Amino acid sequence: MADVVTALKQRLETAPPPQATTSNTRLKPRPEKSEAERAQLASELREVYSQSPDKWPAPNVDADVKWQEIGLLPEVQHPANNPYSEAKEALGHALFFDPRLSGTGQMACASCHDPDLAWSDGRTTSFGNARKMLARNAPTTRFAAFQEQFFWDGRAQTLEDQAVAVLLNPDEMHASADHVRNTVASITPYQKMFGEAFGDEEVTIEKVGQAIACFERSAVHGRTRFDAFMKGRPEVMSDAAMRGMDLFRREARCMNCHHGPLFSDGKFHDVGLSYYGRKYEDLGRYNVTGDPADVGRFRTPTLRDVTATGPLMHNGLFQLPGVLNMYNAGMPTLKRKEHQQDDALFPTKSPHLKPLGLNKQDLVDLATFLSTLEEPKLRVRPPELPGLHPAP
């Protein structure tokens, strides 16, 4: 049996990606397989991927990509300057759901990051202060513990800074540091909770951010079918998911940007959706760095829970089938108009994006694999808010 698996692995590694191209011309879909051929392929792949990851076929990634194998999430590491405690998590849990922190008293962190909606809100873009539609889709916070930069453009370097930035953003929670401090400090039960979490009852905006970040880091799971498969239960993956997993790692070239346990490289890429010079224009990371090379670049989102956190992309304009079709076509390529010939800010799409020539069977298999990254429903009840709800 080992010889059979080794031979298949060698065949997979040496087979060229079908119709791979560096052009922007959409490719014809490769021929479809018969059901018998698909079943045989799934059986062979199940044997290969049931081995330890170091024995899997090499992924199809470009030479400059420092990839990490997909796999189980690591243990959450709380930073030294904001260590974990049960008291701090409980405080953060309450603050995350408390609308009184906002300038209007009507909006909480959970308004856009609802645990019942996979820690997102299911909207194209979220409603902000005074019901203003914000410019970007609310990403899930479930796996924020493993990120190194925050927001779609990476303008926050820590989860603590991200929490405070949302509170103080006039278009989002529309609060001030004084409002947050005075509101929370005026609620007697919160004073006790701050004392238990931090050793003293003084309320500061920094402590509020630390408590919220502590709670968010604690709301991580890792109970997907993919995780069960990685723990030695091959039966949880359907034949379609097995074929999709192999496509993800090889022919579909997904691991150029979506690798590692988080299924994200954490980097910033232009995928052709800046809408430069048009409605919905968003210059992305350029607004943070001022570097023309960053125009249209956005942080690679995690693909964990991707089937539960739609709509997708930074602008929330797409569903999963449409996104897969776009990647199969190599994503949109913007062309300079006459007045843009010398435009130094004209965005350049990532060279990792190429037409793939996948067929309908491939796209279904790929979507099926992505569905194995969805967490099962786990109800997180809003807490009894101090000073607002009666004690249980």
SEGUPA-770252 format. One record per residue (C-alpha): z, y, x; residue in one letter. Coordinates in steps of 0.001 Angstrom, whole numbers, plus 500000, padded with zeros to 6 digits. Example, Ala and Ser with C-alpha at 12.3 -4.5 7.8 and 13.67 -1.06 7.14 Angstrom:
% SEGUPA-770252
507800495500512300a507140498940513670s
//
This chain:
% SEGUPA-770252
500000500000500000m500838502408502843a497360501941504296d495776502761500928v497808505950500594v497006506981504166t493298506443503576a493368508492500392l495256511289502118k492657511378504887q489855511431502333r491479514323500472l492074516312503643e488545515904504967t486726516516501684a485372520091501663p486457522355498814p483598522088496318p481202525017496501q483671527259498364a482045530583499068t482776533994500503t480373535720498120s481243537445494878n478667535458492932t480190533266490260r479522529595490927l478332526979488503k481140524604487518p481176521412489514r480264518198487646p482897516793485332e484370513332485814k484480510482483347s487815509600481797e487952506459483918a487356508481487079e490009510988486080r492552508254485380a491806506612488736q492168509933490555l495506510623488852a496782507187489842s495809507731493460e497297511216493547l500555509984492053r500909507580494972e500181510301497507v502474512938496016y505307510489495413s505760510504499177q507815513138500988s506033516511501188p505447516202504934d503045513355504103k501052515270501490w497466516359502153p497175519710503902a496703522610501475p493540524678501407n494705528020502791v493071530599505028d493884530638508736a496005533797508554d498294532516505789v501780531461506883k502376529099504006w505436527166502965q505289523955500955e506073524115497247i509325522421496345g512869522728495064l514688526035494941l517318526544497639p520922527416496923e521450531015495919v522818533109498765q524847536154497743h524709538990500301p527694539657502551a528058543182501169n528187541866497597n529887538464497672p530118536306494583y533142535970492350s533527534703488805e535099538022487831a532124539970489179k529646537689487420e531526538153484125a531510541922484606l527810541909485416g527118539734482374h528740542321480120a527042545284481805l523621543552481638f523895543389477824f525685546691477234d523435549418475730p526079552073476305r524983552347479933l521698553921478829s521324557622478110g520681556942474424t523276554199474065g520566551975472612q518987550160475572m520402547466477846a518992545514480777c518611542639478321a516320544765476163s513477544056478598c514920540914480213h515960538732477307d517186535243478268p515701533898475023d512293535117476263l512582533599479752a514291536788480994w511293538946480107s510379540569476782d507033539063475741g505377542484475518r502279543794477224t504457546518478702t508016547311477738s509305550106475556f511247552649477564g513250555699476604n512283557203473233a510030554156472670r507672555271475413k505343552474476494m505900551863480188l503035551314482605a503893547818483775r504837544435482385n508498543402482658a508712540472485100p511297537751484653t514616538322486406t515478534611486426r514475534104490061f515275537556491426a517918535986493668a515142534732495952f513085537929496188q513170540313499131e511545543325497463q511670544406493855f509449545950491191f505711545263491165w505272547803493968d508295546790496066g510006550168495898r513509548645495868a514752546648498839q517750544994497185t518558543660493734l521459546094493603e519116549044494209d516725547719491569q519441547627488923a520548551191489652v516956552459489786a516301551231486237v519489552852484946l518543556213486463l514829556138485630n514191558832482984p511423556738481418d513507553555481309e517258553618480645m517396557397480995h520942557581482323a522634559504485104s525204558294487592a527813560475485909d526949559111482468h527252555500483624v530490556143485493r532145558167482756n531048555874479933t532229552680481603v535436554239482953a536379555417479455s536442551830478138i539870550372478892t538840546675479006p536163547538481585y538819549112483815q540610545775483973k537364543916484645m536474546252487516f539925545717488980g539487541934488843e535978542102490304a536473544687493046f540225544941493657g540520548403492117d539611549944488783e537429552767490110e534003552746488449v530980553803490524t527253553458489961i527108551325493104e529659548860491727k527754548703488450v524612547762490384g526516545165492401q527973543503489315a524633543376487496i522962541947490608a525698539323490947c525103538200487364f521323538112487835e521670535983490977r523814533554489007s521262533128486199a519020530754488185v518162527246487098h515602524800488496g515439522135485802r511689521982485305t509557518837485161r508221519785488581f511770519901489948d512513516505488374a509359515134490009f510477516464493374m513817514734492873k512135511348492565g511028511034488937r507224510700489101p507001509637485458e507756513179484214v504348514381485439m501370513519483260s498049512455484760d496666515923484025a499625517540485785a499107515337488856m495464516340489083r496466519959488505g499054519841491270m496434518667493728d494023521338492511l496726523959492928f497292522981496545r493679522457497515r490487523233495554e491953526095493511a493289527798496680r496426528934494833c498673528390497848m497090531252499722n499515533490497791c501628531220495563h503493528933497925h507067527977498719g509801527005496243p509317530288494349l505535529793494125f505133533278495601s504674534617499111d506534537794498135g503729539865499619k501415542482498141f497771541821497340h494888543561495594d493483541102493057v490901543504491666g492956544798488737l493801548332489868s491330549766487320y490603552388489936y489040555483488403g489345554096484877r491792553747482012k494873551746483064y494454552878486698e497463551861488767d497490552388492530l500333549914493008g502099549820496347r500202552888497579y502511555004495429n505397553759497584v503907553689501078t501128556288500944g499007553879502991d495375553761501705p495313550047502558a497928549506499831d495882550939496960v495822548383494147g498234545990495816r501011544409493775f503744541915494614r502800538288494058t504787537132491005p506526533794490873t504649531137488919l507867529504487807r508078530008484042d504530531406484012v503811529657480702t506888531281479112a506622534829480436t503249535979479137g501396538212478876p500636538201482590l499727540450485523m501278543827486342h499703545447483289n500391542589480865g496797542524479653l496081538813480087f497103535344478934q497115532318481216l493670530892480293p492058534257480973g493857534599484299v492678531144485396l489115531990484396n489259535202486426m490587533451489516y487912530785489117n485333533586489193a486948535142492272g488602537974490300m486876541296489553p485164543089492431t485052546857492034l481849548561493122k481733552111494398r480013554622492169k477955557396493689e480855559841493748h483106557214495389q480980556457498459q483304558363500786d486505557780498827d489156556752501369a491381555392498601l488818553040497086f490632549673496863p489566546526498677t490139543161497028k492034540501498968s489758538263501082p491767535253499865h489997535508496510l486747533563496292k484701531986493478p485817528382493053l483368526577490788g486046524677488899l485005523019485644n486734522993482248k488552519761483065q489910521331486255d491157524425484437l492954522329481823v494561520218484553d495606523317486483l497180524867483381a498950521577482673t500503521584486131f501637525173485695l503350524153482443s505570521792484470t507088524907486098l508577526077482786e512346525936482470e513764524202479394p515443526517476907k519028527307477836l520761529684475474r522642532493477183v524727534162474524r525347537891474761p529010538451475637p531590540172473499e531175543699474854l534441545314476007p535707547978473657g532814547421471250l533176543930469853h536456542307468846p537926539931471372a537189536274470577p
//
